[in-house]
Amino acid sequence: MPSPSPSGPPVLPISEHEDEIVAAVEANPVIVVIGETGSGKSTQLSQILHRRGYTRRGAIAVTQPRRVAAVSVSRRVAQELGVSIGEEVGYAIRFEDRTSEKTKIKYLTDGVLLRESLSNPELKQYSVIILDEAHERSLNTDILLGLMKRLIKHRASDLKVLITSATLDGLKVSNFFSGCPVLNIPGTIFPVEKFYSTDRPTNYIESSLRTAIDIHVKEAPGDVLIFMTGKDDIDKMVSKLEERIQNLEEGSCMDALVLPLHGSLPPEQQVRVFSPAPPNCRRFIVATNVAETSLTVDGVVFVVDCGYVKQRQYNPSTGMYSLDVVEISRVQADQRAGRAGRTRPGKCYRLYPSSIYQKEFLEATVPEIQRTSLAGSVLYLKSLNLPDIDILKFDFLDPPSRESLEDALRQLYLIDAIDESGQITDVGRLMAELPLDPSLSRTLIEANELGCLSQALTVAAVLSAEITLRQTRSKDMEGKRKRQELPDGSGWGDHVQLLQIFESWDQADYDPRWCSDHDLQVRGMKFSKDVRNQLSQIIQKIAKVQQICKQGEDGRVTLSTEN
Ligand SMILES: Nc1ncnc2c1ncn2[C@@H]1O[C@H](COP(=O)(O)OP(=O)(O)OP(=O)(O)O)[C@@H](O)[C@H]1O
């Protein structure tokens, strides 16, 4: 239980060990900090080091594997310090930078930090780098671990690296960093009671639905966080849950609000879940694993965990991805439970028997590096120009298979990013600067050659904004009818259809009403437009630097790769 504080919120376990943490940081270039979920790692470590003067020589970077976590944790820290976001505390995620010259504590996705190291390989702007949620073993965090190992050799005297997690194998990371200290911070904040099903349900959506309704009918006030595997499940769950709540006897329960939370919602819609619930209303937040780590949604008392996750798996021998629904690991189950019990005691309903949790779930999630295409990462490492880097021998915490590294090299060769000897080409360098998947970057370069860069930018923006143009849940039949009349790609497939729809919106002067009239999500469309503008600016910036930009009379940018 948290210790009482004279006034205000409880003192978190991390804060109670402030002196011990600072002493370890002072004496070592790298430390691993393991503390329970909710103990204060994400929000307090940066503040402690800021208070103790570590921001005099540079800022503190705290990486998060997920965008929504970078945004929400930075907002919380800004609030605790009484500053506005973008001042002393800020965040940077792909396509959005809310930092300024004044920023001392910067939350950023691990991908953004990798990108920053392209222009500043020594990351001199930072005096402390905290790799948070390292247990997620995202590809980018794994690469950062390898880079940090190199960096501390060059910056042993002026850089501190902290690797934090609730559930990471601390010893393994410590061994990777030549036996650096591991601080185990004891103490949880509020207890979370766990309930298991007697059997594995045949239909986990139906079973989650029943559990949610049971909570609503029988339990005291408190929001419910329901984990589903992906957007389709979430959409189904949201509409069924709304329907069943409506069918409950009037006056038998408090009001309810059902909110989706997944990666393809625009950021501003994702953070809606952090606004307080209306009075006398229970919120049901139906989420994918984006809500699994780092997030504190104030008000969440109950967690419903279906025990599954949708996972992308790359097969290097076919060059194809499959998206499979698989069982979560014990680490993931514990993270999910850890979303309750953060601001008061909580309950977690696990829709699987405890024997399955103990005996069938893997202990930890398979690192992303072992199940994804490595083309983007290999291109990134090549573009760093580190003299002694042999990609096949790069120091990874868990090395990927030789097959996937060779596959990445082959992919990069096919798109001219590297030459026969494995050296990065000029085109490859250009591609590495774009915050896109290598194949999309290559598409833009090729489109430029073919004189259709503007159109390709639109398609790249809609794809990388990860916005789907699927039907909304609106009941507006006229909108649905109008939507049927939108261009259908003229037989050229989804990408051309995306482009045609976007161009129709352009002709309507980007009027938001045009989107709602056509049953398209206004926020998603607007976000794609912002992303398009940003990509266009990045291209202009790169092109200017390389003096290869040609601006047409219509003001549209074209890029030439010829010097
Ligand atoms: N937005 C918020 N609203 C209310 N309380 C919050 C908020 N964010 C954090 N807290 C409080 O601060 C505590 C510490 O949160 P923090 O994210 O730092 O923990 P953590 O150790 O990083 O957890 P995890 O391992 O789950 O990421 C929470 O348990 C909660 O009590």
The ligand as a Tripos MOL2 file, in Angstrom:
@<TRIPOS>MOLECULE
LIG
   31    33     1     0     0
SMALL
NO_CHARGES

@<TRIPOS>ATOM
      1 N1         -2.9540   10.6180  -15.4870 N.pl3     1 LIG1
      2 C1         -2.9170   10.2460  -14.2160 C.ar      1 LIG1
      3 N2         -3.9590   10.4690  -13.3830 N.ar      1 LIG1
      4 C2         -3.9290   10.0800  -12.0950 C.ar      1 LIG1
      5 N3         -2.8710    9.4520  -11.5330 N.ar      1 LIG1
      6 C3         -1.8180    9.2270  -12.2820 C.ar      1 LIG1
      7 C4         -1.7610    9.5990  -13.6740 C.ar      1 LIG1
      8 N4         -0.5780    9.2200  -14.1740 N.ar      1 LIG1
      9 C5          0.0870    8.6390  -13.1480 C.ar      1 LIG1
     10 N5         -0.6480    8.6380  -12.0190 N.ar      1 LIG1
     11 C6         -0.2670    8.0940  -10.7110 C.3       1 LIG1
     12 O1          1.1300    7.8890  -10.7020 O.3       1 LIG1
     13 C7          1.4130    6.4910  -10.4870 C.3       1 LIG1
     14 C8          2.7080    6.1620  -11.2130 C.3       1 LIG1
     15 O2          2.5080    6.1690  -12.6100 O.3       1 LIG1
     16 P1          3.7270    5.7770  -13.5670 P.3       1 LIG1
     17 O3          3.2060    5.7720  -14.9390 O.co2     1 LIG1
     18 O4          4.8910    6.6340  -13.2650 O.co2     1 LIG1
     19 O5          4.0440    4.3040  -13.0590 O.3       1 LIG1
     20 P2          5.0030    3.1930  -13.7080 P.3       1 LIG1
     21 O6          5.8070    2.6130  -12.6100 O.co2     1 LIG1
     22 O7          5.7410    3.7620  -14.8640 O.co2     1 LIG1
     23 O8          3.9330    2.1500  -14.2030 O.3       1 LIG1
     24 P3          3.9800    1.1410  -15.4630 P.3       1 LIG1
     25 O9          5.0430    0.1150  -15.1840 O.co2     1 LIG1
     26 O10         2.6360    0.5560  -15.4450 O.co2     1 LIG1
     27 O11         4.2600    1.9610  -16.6690 O.co2     1 LIG1
     28 C9          0.1650    5.7740  -10.9490 C.3       1 LIG1
     29 O12         0.0470    4.5130  -10.3430 O.3       1 LIG1
     30 C10        -0.9160    6.7360  -10.4900 C.3       1 LIG1
     31 O13        -1.1600    6.5710   -9.1280 O.3       1 LIG1
@<TRIPOS>BOND
     1     1     2 1
     2     2     3 ar
     3     2     7 ar
     4     3     4 ar
     5     4     5 ar
     6     5     6 ar
     7     6     7 ar
     8     6    10 ar
     9     7     8 ar
    10     8     9 ar
    11     9    10 ar
    12    10    11 1
    13    11    12 1
    14    11    30 1
    15    12    13 1
    16    13    14 1
    17    13    28 1
    18    14    15 1
    19    15    16 1
    20    16    17 2
    21    16    18 1
    22    16    19 1
    23    19    20 1
    24    20    21 2
    25    20    22 1
    26    20    23 1
    27    23    24 1
    28    24    25 2
    29    24    26 1
    30    24    27 1
    31    28    29 1
    32    28    30 1
    33    30    31 1
@<TRIPOS>SUBSTRUCTURE
     1 LIG1         1 GROUP 0 **** ****
